[in-house]
């Protein structure tokens, strides 16, 4: 067998080739098996082999399992979580999902094959060149096999900006249904990222929520609409609005900068006072920020400070 014929496929798949890919490259089944006998390739699973001389790696093992499971198979559950960068134990089994439930795969005890009834969000993403479930589906499935990992997994996904809180919240709603294990723990893990039952737009809003509670500031309303604009917070019973300005969304985009100023002007005309705080003010100087908010309350709504 001329290995040069299958080098393009092997280079895209971590040194792994399939008999189907070999046939598409013009290699006969008999030549495929002779290559095994001559030690040119090493069998991994039925119809799947690694090129001898390629470095054996975890990724090679994973893509071999996925390719052996069938053309529609995806890395899923714990394996997909690891491919998305979510920290996982090194001794996890390999999870593979088969969207078509009639497909059979017997790959040995180290491969866990899942045949789901819920077939939503099964369009493949590619992680390290491996067909993988998308991040929403990955979290839905992870909750079914490792519930204790969900809080950390959700936190990682949001901190790494792999998905927004709103996208995850929509995913929970989309996959909720009788018999769908994992969704309850997914929903519970997401609760810490919701404000008043609604998804926060940023980690900064969550930090402001925690600051308000930590320094016993007056109650705030999250994402109210004021003068036709949605704002981050309004101190209940006052004209004071609080906006959390992340540099990425408010400092670099000229259009956003202009929209923020137009909104502030509309609120001032309507009799509201807008306090804007940056990441540094909220996260690094929380006491000073709380003091500034308290001063504003004392000036514009002193009745809220009466014990």
Secondary structure, DSSP 8 states (H G I E B T S, - for coil): --GGGTHHHHHHTTTEEEHHHHHHTT--HHHHHHHHHTTSEEEEETTEEEETTS---HHHHHHHHHHHH-TTEEE-HHHHHHHTT----TT--EEEEESSTT------TTEEEE--S--TT-S-EEETTEEE--HHHHHHHHHHH-GGGHHHHHHHHHHTTSS-HHHHHHHHHHH--TT-TTHHHHHHHHHTTEETTEE-SSHHHHHHHHHHHHTT---EEES-EETTEE-SEEETTSSEEEEEE-IIIIIS-HHHHHHHHHHHHHHHHTT-EEEEEEHIIIII-HHHHHHHHHHHHHHH-GGGG--
